[in-house]
Amino acid sequence: MTESEIGEELTSWKNEFSEAMSLFEQAVDKKVLREISQRYSVLKKRIIERSNELKKADSLGRLNEQEKLLLLPAISEVALHCNAIIGSMNKQELSSSLYDGEDYLSYHLSNLNITSN
C-alpha cells in the first residue's frame, strides 16, 4: 500500500466511526441506542479483524515500510481503544469508544497531513 492508500483506508474507517457517533446527535431512545450498538459492534469486530490481519502479515514480513510504520500502529491503536463490549447498550461506553476511535484516526491522519471532515 502507498501512503495515499493508507490515508484512504484510515479516512474510510474514520468516516464509519463518525457516522455512528453522529447518531448521538438524535434523541437517543432505545431504538437509536440499539442502532448505535449494532454499528459499533460491527465496527469493533471489523477493526479487530483488520488489526489481527495486519499483525499476522507483519510477522510474516509481508508489510511494506509505510504499512508497518503508518497503518499497523493506527489500526492497532483504534482496536485497542474500542473498550465497549460488543452488543453493549451502555450509552457512555459506546460514546466513549466511538469518540476514541474517531479521535485516534484523526490523529493518525493528521500525521499523514490528511484532513477529513
C-alpha positions as CSV (number, residue, x, y, z in Angstrom):
1,M,0.0,0.0,0.0
2,T,1.1,3.5,-0.7
3,E,0.9,6.4,1.8
4,S,-2.1,7.7,-0.2
5,E,-3.9,4.3,0.0
6,I,-3.2,4.2,3.7
7,G,-4.8,7.6,4.1
8,E,-7.8,6.5,2.1
9,E,-8.3,3.4,4.4
10,L,-7.9,5.5,7.6
11,T,-10.3,8.1,6.2
12,S,-12.8,5.4,5.4
13,W,-12.6,4.0,9.0
14,K,-12.8,7.5,10.5
15,N,-16.0,8.2,8.4
16,E,-17.6,5.0,9.7
17,F,-16.8,5.9,13.3
18,S,-18.1,9.5,12.7
19,E,-21.3,8.2,11.2
20,A,-22.0,6.0,14.2
21,M,-21.1,8.8,16.6
22,S,-23.4,11.2,14.8
23,L,-26.4,9.1,15.9
24,F,-25.8,10.5,19.4
25,E,-27.0,13.9,18.0
26,Q,-30.5,12.5,17.8
27,A,-32.7,12.0,20.8
28,V,-31.2,8.7,22.0
29,D,-34.1,6.3,22.8
30,K,-33.9,2.5,22.9
31,K,-34.2,2.2,19.1
32,V,-31.4,4.7,18.4
33,L,-29.2,3.1,21.1
34,R,-29.8,-0.3,19.5
35,E,-28.7,1.1,16.1
36,I,-25.6,2.7,17.7
37,S,-24.8,-0.6,19.4
38,Q,-25.2,-2.6,16.2
39,R,-23.0,-0.2,14.2
40,Y,-20.3,-0.1,17.0
41,S,-20.3,-3.9,17.3
42,V,-19.8,-4.4,13.6
43,L,-17.1,-1.7,13.6
44,K,-15.3,-3.3,16.6
45,K,-15.3,-6.7,15.0
46,R,-14.0,-5.4,11.7
47,I,-11.3,-3.2,13.2
48,I,-10.1,-6.1,15.4
49,E,-10.0,-8.4,12.4
50,R,-8.1,-5.8,10.4
51,S,-5.6,-5.3,13.2
52,N,-5.1,-9.1,13.5
53,E,-4.7,-9.4,9.8
54,L,-2.0,-6.6,9.7
55,K,-0.2,-8.1,12.7
56,K,-0.1,-11.5,11.1
57,A,1.2,-10.0,7.8
58,D,3.8,-8.1,9.7
59,S,5.0,-11.3,11.5
60,L,5.3,-12.9,8.1
61,G,7.3,-10.0,6.7
62,R,4.5,-9.0,4.2
63,L,4.0,-5.4,5.2
64,N,5.9,-2.6,3.4
65,E,7.5,0.2,5.3
66,Q,4.5,2.5,5.1
67,E,2.1,-0.2,6.3
68,K,4.5,-1.1,9.1
69,L,5.1,2.5,10.3
70,L,1.7,4.1,9.5
71,L,-1.2,1.7,9.0
72,L,-0.4,-1.0,11.6
73,P,0.0,1.3,14.6
74,A,-3.1,3.3,13.6
75,I,-5.4,0.3,13.3
76,S,-3.9,-1.4,16.3
77,E,-4.4,1.7,18.5
78,V,-8.0,2.1,17.4
79,A,-8.8,-1.6,18.0
80,L,-7.2,-1.3,21.5
81,H,-9.4,1.6,22.4
82,C,-12.7,0.1,21.4
83,N,-13.4,-0.6,25.1
84,A,-17.2,-1.1,25.0
85,I,-18.2,-4.7,24.7
86,I,-19.9,-6.0,21.5
87,G,-23.6,-5.7,22.0
88,S,-23.3,-3.1,24.7
89,M,-26.3,-0.8,25.4
90,N,-24.3,1.4,27.7
91,K,-24.6,4.9,26.2
92,Q,-21.5,6.3,27.9
93,E,-19.3,3.3,27.0
94,L,-20.5,3.4,23.4
95,S,-20.0,7.1,23.1
96,S,-16.5,7.0,24.6
97,S,-15.4,4.1,22.4
98,L,-16.7,5.7,19.2
99,Y,-15.2,9.0,20.1
100,D,-11.8,7.5,20.9
101,G,-11.8,5.6,17.6
102,E,-12.7,8.7,15.6
103,D,-10.1,10.8,17.6
104,Y,-7.2,8.3,17.1
105,L,-8.0,8.0,13.4
106,S,-8.0,11.8,13.1
107,Y,-4.6,11.9,14.9
108,H,-3.0,9.4,12.6
109,L,-4.5,11.1,9.5
110,S,-3.0,14.4,10.7
111,N,0.4,12.7,10.9
112,L,-0.1,11.9,7.2
113,N,-1.1,15.5,6.7
114,I,-4.6,14.4,5.6
115,T,-7.6,16.2,6.9
116,S,-11.1,15.0,6.6
117,N,-14.5,16.4,7.5
